Amino acid sequence: MIGGSLARRYARALRDIGQEDRQVRQVLSEVEEFARLLDLSPGLREVLEAGHVNRRDKQSALDQVLSKAGFLPSTKSFLSLLVDKGRMNVLLPIVDELRRMVEEIEGIERVGVSVPMPMSPPQKEMLKEMLERRTGKKVVLEETVDPAVLGGLVVRVGSTVYDGSVRTQIRQIRENLQKG
């Protein structure tokens, strides 16, 4: 099975469990926290993902970590299932899918903004408010500084791109001049 669809399936199951318990945001936070822990502990990651380590040893390592974490039983069970099925290597795509699903439930839209220089707080706030009115959702801006934009900005809302960059305007003028 392709990694994306597998991650989506696991994320959907975890989202459904979180919704049943009315703790979907908490489940997401705990799974994100565990993913960060794996990033900080390459040894633990290797043990949990290694094919040569038996399941009992993997579960023991996981239980040792989770006993200190204070996670919800549903989160613990989910992580244990990933270890059992040998799917811990799909954790990051699962976290990304789950975050997207939870944000969709909560009416949150992540918007990518490429600018030639960092935006000031008032600029960010003004853009955020305008996008929230346009999308009808709470907007989380993800700013990327890209000097190639030259001026203006490029905004990505879902699969839609609004390109108000000087680079694009120059390219369009060039094309128009070449057409005659």
Order of alpha helices (4+ residues) and beta strands (2+ residues): alpha-alpha-alpha-alpha-alpha-alpha-beta-alpha-beta-beta-beta-alpha
